[in-house]
Structure formats: C-alpha cells, structure tokens
C-alpha cells in the first residue's frame, strides 16, 4: 500500500455541542481497536497477493501460454494451414463439381434452350401470327356491329324499365306516402312530443335540480367532516410520531453517524500508518535474520563452490563429451561410407561397370573479334582465356 499519499486528519469542528465532543474520542478509540486488525489483515493480503502475482501467477501464466502455444496453437495452425485448408478447397471443388456444375450445365444447355425453342418461340409465333389478327378482327366486329346494336337495346330497356317500374313508384311516393307521412308527423308532434317536452320542462327539471342541490349539500357536509377528521389524525401523527423521529434523527443519529464515519476514516488511516510500521519492522527482521545470512552464504560459499565445480568438473566433462561425440560422428561417417562402397561394389558385380565414353576429337569454339560477339570464319579457333585466368595460371 502507498501510505505516502495519506496525511494526518485535520481537526474536525462540527459545532454540535458537548455531546459530540464527549462521544468523539471514545468512539474513535473503539473504532481504532476494531479497525486495526482488519487493516493489518487487509495489508497482509494485499502484499501476499502482489507477491504471488509477481512470483507465481505471472510466470505460471507465461508458462501456460507458451505451453498452450506449443501444444495447441502451433499444431492447430499447422493443421489448419496444411490439412484443413487444402481439404476445404478440395471439398469445395468436389461440391461444385457434383452439385453446382451439373445443374448449371443442365440449366444452360438443356432448360434454357428447351424453354426458348420449345415454348417461347412457338408462343411468340402464335401470338404474332394468329392471336393478334384474330383480336383485331374481333375488335372490328365489336366496334362496327355489336356496339351500335348494344346501345339501341340498352336505350329500349332503359325506357321500358322507367315506364314499368320507376314512374309507378314515383307516383305512389308523391301522392300517397308523402301526405300520409305529413299527417303522421303532425299527430306524433301534437300528441306525444309536445306533452313530453312540457312534462320535462315544468316537472322533471325542477325536481332534478332540487335533488341535485340536496345531494351536493350532503356531500359537502360529509367531505367537511372527513377533512376535519383527517386534519386531526395528521396533527396527532405529526406531534406523536414524526416530530420525535425527526428530533432523534437530527440530534442523535446524524451526529452519531457522522462521528462514526469520521472515526472510521481516521482509524483506517492511523491503522495504515501502524500497519506500515509493523510491516517495515517485520521486513527489517526478515532481512537481518534470513536475507542477509542467505546472501552472505550465497556470495561467500555457493558462488566460489559453483565456479570451482564449473571450471574443475563440468568443463572437462563437457570437453570429453564433445570429443566422444566427434569420435562417434566420425565413426558413423566412416561406417556409412564403407556401406556405400560395399553397395556400389555389389551393384557393379551384379550389373557390371559402366562403359567408358569413346574418345572423340575436341571441338573448339570459333574465335571472336575484339569487342564483338560475332565469329570470324577465316580466323582459327582458339580457346578464350581472360587476362585474370592467364595471371592465375602464371602464378600457379
């Protein structure tokens, strides 16, 4: 823990009176006695966790990551690269060859030509050569013959329906039903509507107003009674329950809670200083009782002994092992060469030695002119030797 950032707590002045002053010191002492073990245990756990993370968890994590990389990631990557990817490409090609290409060929070379030349072309010819002239002829027949005849028949039917159906209905409505409706309307208005309107206006409306005024007066009285009762209950609850609770919260619980929180903060800081001092003391004791002797033994005893063992024992053993390795490799190389020679001799004994090439006259290259790549037919062929080669031969 970093205790250097914390400072000594400033003096708290609450202004709440002698009760706060009397309660503050005992509460802080008690809270310090309670918080100190907790803070020391917390600091010990923090130090332990940090040491475990630095010494154990991080190396273990790196080792596990490297082990996972060696055992899982690299084989998986190689399996994916060298096995699964070619296998996937092969499967895709096989699936395309089995499922896609036959259907594409069937669609392109069978279905499309069949539909085009078996259905579309005949239908287009039928539409252009048969149906279009037939439709044009039927349209001319309809416009020239059927339409005038239909208009005459429709006019005759319309006049007949008007004379037979419409005119009788109009006459009955105008000279029978309308007078009867007017008489019935006058009877209903003077015998039913006017008496009902007079009854509603002169009897029912005043009676309803009186009943409504009575009910409103009764409702106001009952509401006033309930409001008085509610005000009394609220005053009693406020005086007997709310006021004591508010006084208890403001005068007792708030100062006590504030002082307890301040005491916990102060005790936590003081416990941090004490825990740091105890930790430094324990570290000093551990260094002088364990660390310094172990360091002295390591530097004074183990290091010279290790150097002596390295120089006097391990180095000669290493040189001897390397010499034995070289001898073994030379022996194996000689044995392999012997086996090759024996196999070659056995093959020659069974098959025979290879034939030597017949001697032929050497064919020289034609000479070239200086600074040109073309040959001169009349020049004598000579071997081309560079000046650097001549100097090397002369020196040799």
URRAFEN-V348710 format. One record per backbone hydrogen bond with DSSP energy under -0.5 kcal/mol. CO is the residue of the C=O (numbers start at 1). NH is the residue of the N-H. If there is no record, write none. Layout:
BEGIN
{{CO,NH} {CO,NH}}
END
This chain:
BEGIN
{{1,3} {3,6} {11,13} {12,14} {17,21} {18,22} {19,23} {20,24} {21,25} {22,26} {23,27} {24,28} {25,29} {26,30} {27,31} {28,32} {29,33} {30,34} {31,35} {32,36} {33,37} {34,38} {35,39} {36,40} {37,41} {38,42} {39,43} {40,44} {41,45} {42,46} {43,47} {44,48} {45,49} {46,50} {47,51} {48,52} {49,53} {50,54} {51,55} {52,56} {52,57} {53,58} {56,60} {57,61} {58,62} {59,63} {60,64} {61,65} {62,66} {63,67} {64,68} {65,69} {66,70} {67,71} {68,72} {68,73} {69,74} {72,76} {73,77} {74,78} {75,79} {76,80} {77,81} {78,82} {79,83} {79,84} {80,85} {83,87} {84,88} {85,89} {86,90} {87,91} {88,92} {89,93} {90,94} {91,95} {92,96} {93,97} {94,98} {95,99} {95,100} {96,100} {96,101} {100,104} {101,105} {102,106} {103,107} {104,108} {105,109} {106,110} {106,111} {107,112} {110,114} {111,115} {112,116} {113,117} {114,118} {115,119} {115,120} {116,121} {119,123} {120,124} {121,125} {122,126} {123,127} {124,128} {125,129} {126,130} {126,131} {127,132} {130,134} {131,135} {132,136} {133,137} {134,138} {135,139} {136,140} {137,141} {138,142} {139,143} {140,144} {141,145} {141,146} {142,147} {145,149} {146,150} {147,151} {148,152} {149,153} {150,154} {151,155} {152,156} {153,157} {154,158} {155,159} {156,160} {157,161} {158,162} {159,163} {160,164} {161,165} {161,166} {162,167} {165,169} {166,170} {167,171} {168,172} {169,173} {170,174} {171,175} {172,176} {172,177} {173,178} {176,180} {177,181} {178,182} {179,183} {180,184} {181,185} {182,186} {183,187} {184,188} {185,189} {186,190} {187,191} {188,192} {188,193} {189,194} {192,196} {193,197} {194,198} {195,199} {196,200} {197,201} {198,202} {199,203} {199,204} {200,205} {203,207} {204,208} {205,209} {206,210} {207,211} {208,212} {209,213} {210,214} {211,215} {212,216} {213,217} {214,218} {215,219} {216,220} {217,221} {218,222} {219,223} {220,224} {221,225} {222,226} {223,227} {224,228} {225,229} {226,230} {227,231} {228,232} {229,233} {230,234} {231,235} {232,236} {233,237} {234,238} {235,239} {236,240} {237,241} {237,242} {238,243} {241,245} {242,246} {243,247} {244,248} {245,249} {246,250} {247,251} {248,252} {248,253} {249,254} {252,256} {253,257} {254,258} {255,259} {256,260} {257,261} {258,262} {259,263} {260,264} {261,265} {262,266} {263,267} {264,268} {265,269} {266,270} {267,271} {268,272} {269,273} {270,274} {271,275} {272,276} {273,277} {274,278} {275,279} {276,280} {277,281} {278,282} {279,283} {280,284} {281,285} {282,286} {283,287} {284,288} {285,289} {286,290} {286,291} {287,292} {290,294} {291,295} {292,296} {293,297} {294,298} {295,299} {296,300} {297,301} {297,302} {298,303} {301,305} {302,306} {303,307} {304,308} {305,309} {306,310} {307,311} {308,312} {309,313} {309,314} {310,315} {313,317} {314,318} {315,319} {316,320} {317,321} {318,322} {319,323} {320,324} {321,325} {322,326} {323,327} {324,328} {325,329} {326,330} {327,331} {328,332} {329,333} {330,334} {331,335} {332,336} {333,337} {334,338} {335,339} {336,340} {337,341} {338,342} {339,343} {340,344} {341,345} {342,346} {343,347} {344,348} {345,349} {346,350} {347,351} {347,352} {348,352} {362,364} {367,376} {369,372} {374,369} {375,377} {376,379} {383,385} {386,390} {387,391} {388,392} {389,393} {390,394} {391,395} {392,396}}
END
